[in-house]
Amino acid sequence: MTSGFFSGSLLKGLAVRVLFFLSLALMPIGLIAIVQTWEISRQNQTSAELSLLAVTEQASSAERRVLQEAFGAVDALSALVRLYRDDPVECSELFREYRNATRNYEVVGFVQVDGQMECSSSGGTYDLSERAWFKSAMANPIRAATTVDFGAVSRKPVTVVQVPVYEDDELIGFMAISIPADVIASEEEPELSLTPLAMVTFNAKGDILTSERGMDVSGVEMPENISLSVFAGTDTKVFFAENAKAVNRAYAVLPIVPDTVYALSVWPENTPFLQMDLSTRLSTLLPVAMWAASLIVAFWALNRLAIRHIRKLGRQMRRFALSRTLPRDTLSPSIPTELAEMETAFVAMAESILRDEATLEDSLREKNILLKEVHHRVKNNLQLISSIMNMQIRQAKSEDARFVLRRLQERILSLATVHKNLYQDDNLVRVDAKVLLEEVMGQLLKVGLGPGGHVKITQDFERISIDADDAAPLTLLTSEAITNALKYLPQSSHDARLEANLRLIGPEEARLTVTNSLGRVPSVTGTGLGSRLIDAFARQLNGQVEVEQTDSTYTLNVTFHVPKTAKQIYDY
């Protein structure tokens, strides 16, 4: 980024221009948005939540007063019940006097751990062991409030408030008070500036205790797929969620009896004190507008100064890479200094590459010509040696000498065939095995098959491109195999046959197969040199030799690798 300050014209430097435009765009965002907007938004959000919680606290004042008094009463009476529980009559009289004095409760009583209530304001003995609230209290003996649709004593809907009673750290029962539903409904509500859509109280298990608008309304307005029990233990919380009708609502939760009973109010999303005023809206939108303006200015600056020129230079590079064509026109004269230097360097590099490629191409062409000339001369020399040996064969006096010289001549001609194919092909690295083996086999059959022979010849060579280093051992191996096969063919039989084929059997693996029928015993006893040469050439190909012989046929299989890249040659 800083290179523009130290090279070329200062005003044409890309770094100077980008920094200048970005500074203009980001300075207002840094000074105004970060320092003011977030602080204002945070304060407004906090104020809105506090207002919502304050109204919720006022709206739940009646429920708070009744439930707190009830929990205070059971706490006080739980201390007295330890003194009177052994005398159910006196204990029941005490609770009856307390209920008559308060007139807010339906039943005041002590329930033993076996579910029996012998001490109560109603007198008599009641079995509460099967009541749901008692089973829940026994399972988790804590302060709790529970709604009962049909009271065991009162026979009407009540809210049961109970606390566990211990003696010497042993649970002896529960002190319980039942509050009629009409007592809570009859409590005076303070006048509110705003009325919630629904107002409920619930216990730590998420069960609704009271509802100011009725359970039908409360059931619809409760948050969808959210259990109220998740708010147990929460001091205060304001959140937004959808109700049962998928309408977005605001919810405020606060405890009215710590860790036991909570109040929840439901508000429309557009409640006035949840809406930001005009100044807050403007403060929120201003950073967004300036951020968008900053992006536009930065993009315009970068596109005008750099991006379009870099793209054009990239197109010129791709065109040169594909067609080796130098740029016809240069970039605009008003481009930054750095891009102008880049274009100049690219043109100079392209011209240098073209000169070097031309030199390399000329050098490669000369080397190919020289290499083809070498192969041509080697082929001519080998053919000259073959002609001299042919003269020597005609002058040889013994059949053994002619046989040895003829075998040597065949091997020399096989090598000459390899060099002939190399200089005739433009590819001096790979050779087509099909062309090579067909020519070698044609030479051997022309010499090895006598006149009047009835031999069925089958040759099928697949086009396989082999490495030049593998061409000589493969050709010589095939020559030895065909020569040995011709030596043992039955000349006069119509069933005599000779088959040779070359196949790819894998991605980089081929197999040469030579099969001949067995007949006559050769007049000249072999020395075993042919077999040893076949093994040696197979090792040069990194291949394996397999021989299959029956009473009538002899098959030679040579499996070898045909790698696409150069392979290691083992010394045999």
C-alpha angles and dihedrals in degrees: 000000000000095000090090090066094061107035132059124340114349095220093050094052114118093217093055094051096045092047091048095053094041091050091054091048101043101040096078091045092051095047102036110024099044097041101039115014099057092043092051093046092049093049092048092049092049092048092049092051093047091050091050092049092047092054090046090053091052092046092053096045094107094051090043093053096048096044095043090051090049093051090046090052095050090047091053095043093048087066092052096045091066088063099045105030092097089060106053094182096054090040092052091048090053092051092045092054090049093050092048091049095052099033089194098098133068100202132009114191151139118241117202123221090259090060096253117134107198096150111061143126089251094056124221128071124291129188109222097163093112096047113115095227091053093050090050091049092051091049092050112016102202138119106289146158122215134181115231118193094200118025118219091227107019095041091215139086112293141161112236117212114191140171127190117250119215131190118190088348090304122119108239100170147296131289106219138184124188117212117201115235091235091059092063092041092052094055114110115252120216117244110264129202088216128027120213121233089237136001122196139164121214138181130238091275091057095252113145112240103180137006124194095200097040130264093275092062094038092050091056095044097048115109112271117246093358119112115217089223090076088071094057109120092022117131097204134335139177119194142157124234142145121268126221090283092052092251115143112244138176116236129197122195128188134157118252094178108027114250091351116060128024135188124222125190127192122214136179115259089241095054105151099241090049091058118088118234124241095269092052091049091051091047089052096045096044096071090047092051092046092046089053090047090050091053092048093049093045093047093047091049095047093044093049096043105034122353100065091046093047091050091051091048089049091053089051091052093049091048090051091048092052103038105011089239120154118226112276095206132024128233122275114294090233095063119120118275094248093057092045090054090047092053092048090050091049094051091048091048092048092051090049091050091051091051092047093047091050090051092047092047092052091047092048092048091051091048092049091050091049092047092050089049090053092051090046093052092045089052091049092048091049091050089048089052088048091053092050090049089049089056089048091050092055091052095046112114100203131058091227092057092048090048093052093046092047091052090050091047091054091054092049091050090051090056090047089054090055093053091044092056091046096056093041093055122072089218105077094180103056131040131201104243092201094061092042097050095042091056093046092048091048091055093048095047092049091057102029101049113075124216117281094022120151101210122146107221119200121178126171117169120178119222102259123166108221132184117266089239090058095048096079098048091043092050094046092045091052091046092053092046094050092045092051090047092051090050093060099038117120102242100197101040121098089214093064111123140171122196128184127174140162121207139175108236098175143009091281103008132091136181129213114202126188117182126180135172117246121238133127128033110241116252091226117059111234124237095214091245092124093057092047091050091050090053091047094049091046090055089051087056090047086240140136128238122218124182124199117186132179132170091275108024141045120201128190118196121188116184115192141163122260102193121191089222132043113291135203115267116215121217111244 
